[in-house]
Amino acid sequence: MAVADAWSAMTSGHPYHLARSAEEAIHGLRRSAGTQVDPIVVVAIVAESAAEEAVA
């Protein structure tokens, strides 16, 4: 749940910060993997993001 929440927070625009690109969000998740979030879940999210980009 924490990874999905972090992804949403980073890729959605808010009055206090602009939305980050998927590439920037992936970089942020990878930095947090193993300390703040589960690295296995990060791998799954990154794979899903790559699959979505391939379809688009």
ZITAWO-V277313 format. One record per residue. OMEGA is omega in whole degrees, -180 to 180 (none if undefined). NEAR is the number of other ideal C-beta (glycine too) atoms within 12 Angstrom. D_CENTER is the distance of its C-alpha to the mean C-alpha in Angstrom with 2 decimals. Layout:
omega=OMEGA near=NEAR d_center=D_CENTER
omega=OMEGA near=NEAR d_center=D_CENTER
This chain:
omega=-178 near=11 d_center=11.76
omega=-179 near=19 d_center=10.24
omega=179 near=29 d_center=6.82
omega=178 near=21 d_center=7.15
omega=179 near=18 d_center=8.65
omega=179 near=27 d_center=6.35
omega=-179 near=31 d_center=3.70
omega=-179 near=18 d_center=7.28
omega=-178 near=20 d_center=8.69
omega=-174 near=29 d_center=6.94
omega=178 near=25 d_center=7.47
omega=177 near=18 d_center=10.78
omega=178 near=13 d_center=13.86
omega=178 near=12 d_center=16.04
omega=-176 near=7 d_center=19.52
omega=173 near=8 d_center=18.58
omega=178 near=12 d_center=15.74
omega=177 near=12 d_center=14.72
omega=175 near=17 d_center=11.55
omega=175 near=21 d_center=9.44
omega=177 near=15 d_center=9.25
omega=180 near=23 d_center=6.70
omega=178 near=16 d_center=8.19
omega=179 near=18 d_center=7.92
omega=178 near=27 d_center=4.26
omega=179 near=28 d_center=4.54
omega=179 near=19 d_center=7.61
omega=179 near=24 d_center=6.82
omega=179 near=38 d_center=5.31
omega=177 near=24 d_center=8.31
omega=-177 near=17 d_center=10.51
omega=-176 near=24 d_center=10.11
omega=178 near=23 d_center=10.70
omega=178 near=14 d_center=14.27
omega=-179 near=12 d_center=14.93
omega=-178 near=17 d_center=12.83
omega=-179 near=26 d_center=10.89
omega=-178 near=19 d_center=12.31
omega=178 near=19 d_center=11.83
omega=178 near=14 d_center=12.93
omega=178 near=24 d_center=10.26
omega=178 near=29 d_center=7.59
omega=-180 near=19 d_center=10.03
omega=180 near=19 d_center=10.27
omega=179 near=33 d_center=6.80
omega=179 near=26 d_center=7.15
omega=179 near=16 d_center=10.66
omega=178 near=20 d_center=10.20
omega=179 near=28 d_center=8.34
omega=179 near=16 d_center=11.24
omega=178 near=13 d_center=13.70
omega=179 near=15 d_center=13.01
omega=180 near=14 d_center=13.50
omega=-179 near=9 d_center=16.62
omega=-175 near=8 d_center=18.04
omega=none near=8 d_center=17.60
